[in-house]
Amino acid sequence: MKSTPSRYGLVAVTIHWLSALLIIALLVSGFRADNTADPGAKLQILSIHAPLGIAVLALTVLRICWWSFADQKPKPVADTPRWQHASASAVHQLFYVLIAVMSLSGIGLLVMSGASSIILFGVSGQLPEFSTYPPRILHGVGARILMLLLLLHTGGAVYHHLIKRDLPITRIWFRRGGTG
């Protein structure tokens, strides 16, 4: 369940990959909703998008609590230059900040626009024009920055796995036999 000095434990691995999948789904659904003119289709997309956003926020809070109270992160990969470790750490911290910003701006959009009952609870009504609400700008810019961070994070993992071959991805993957 818990991490070792060289590997992440089952709880951390599960939170990581579940968060990654949900964040990708949020980016896809968010951009799709933004580019959809049909109000019915937009409502269907947003009725999936908003609960997924709440799930990512809950997973992020769980992750922070897990690291703060129950587990310790593994030591950095041996022979990793200090600048690489610092940049990886910065990307991870920016993920936390961006997830908070995206969550708060999404919640702000739902509350300020009055769309929460329509999107979350299926109450009949028309979707508002979200672009008229200030959190919309932050939500859109945040999504683009989140995409960039995701590309940097994935690019770093691919670089280490395929080029350096120091295989850090095995540290954050499920162990054989189902134990973390």
Residue, then its C-alpha position, 0 to 999 in steps of 0.5 A: m500500500k505504501s511507498t518504499p524508498s525506490r517505488y511508489g505504493l499502490v495508493a499513490v500509483t492508483i491515485h496518479w493514474l486515475s487522476a491522469l486518465l480523468i484529467i485527460a478526459l476533462l481536457v477532451s470534454g472541456f474543449r469539446a464542450d467549448n467547441t460545440a454549438d448545439p446546446g443539448a450536446k453541450l449539456q450532455i458533455l458538461s454533465i459528464h465534465a463537471p462531476l469528473g472535475i469534482a472527482v479530480l479535485a477529490l483525488t488531489v485532496l486525497r493525494i495531498c492528505w496521503w503524502s502529508f499524513a500516511d506516506q513518504k515519496p520515494k527518493p529521487v532516481a539515482d544520478t538525476p541532475r539536480w536541475q532535472h529533479a527541481s524541474a520535475s518537482a516544479v511541474h508537480q507543484l504546478f499541477y497541484v496549483l493548476i488543479a486547484v485553479m481549474s476546480l475553483s474556476g469551474i465551481g465559480l462558473l457553475v455558481m455564478s452562472g446558475a448552471s449548477s442545477i442544470i448540469l449537476f442535477g438535471v434540472s430543466g433549463q437553458l445553459p447560460e453563455f459562460s464566456t460572460y462570467p470572469p472565471r471562464i477566462l481563467h478556466g480556459v487559460g488554465a486548461r491550456i497551461l494544464m495541457l502544456l504541463l501534461l506534455l512536459h510531464t509525459g515528455g520527461a517520462v518518455y525521455h527517461h524511459l526510452i532515451k536515458r533508460d533509467l526507467p522511472i516509470t516503473r516506480i509509478w506503475f503497478r507491480r506484478g501480482g497486484t501489489g503496489 
